[in-house]
C-alpha cells in the first residue's frame, strides 16, 4: 500500500465504506474505523444486523 495514502487514511476516524449489493447496485455507508499499525489492520465499526457486514462478507463462487 502507498505509505502516503496509508498515512492520510490512518490519521482519520470516519470514512465511507463502498460495497456492491447482490443486485449490483452500490451500497455506501458512513463508518467509524481505527487503524492498528502493528498489525497493518483497519477495524471498522458495524452492527451485525446492518447491511454493511453482509455486503462485506466474501461470496462463494
N, C-alpha and C positions, 0 to 999 in steps of 0.2 A: 504494500500500500504506500502511496505517496506520503512521505512524512509531513509535508506542509498541509496536506488535506487532513491527515490524522490530527495534527495539532489544532487545526481550526475546529474540527468536529468535537474532539475530546475536551476542548475548553468551554463547551456549552452544555446545557442540560435539557433543552427542548428541541424537538425536531418533528419532521413529518415522515411517517412510515408509509411507503407506497408498495402495495401488493396488487395482485390481479385476482378478481373473483372467478369462480368456476365458469361463469358465462362470458368471461373475457373482459369485463368492464373493470376499470381501475378502482381500487379502494384506497383512499387517503385518510390517515388518522394522525392527529396530533398525539405525540407520545413524549413522556419524560424518559431520560436514559442516563446512564453513567458509564464511563469508560474505566476499565481496570487495566492499567498499563503493564502490570506484572504478567497478566495472562493474555494481553492484547485482545481483550474481550469487551464487547458492548453488552450491557444489561439493559433491557427495555422493559419498562413498567406497563403491564397489561392486566386486564381482568380476564379470567379464564372463559367467561361466557360471552365476551365481546367478539365481534367478527375478526379482529386482528389476529389472535392466536390461530384460528382455523385457517386463515389465508396464508399464514407464515409456515405452517407445517409442510414438510416435503410431501409430494404426491408420489404415489407408486405408479410405475408405468413403463 
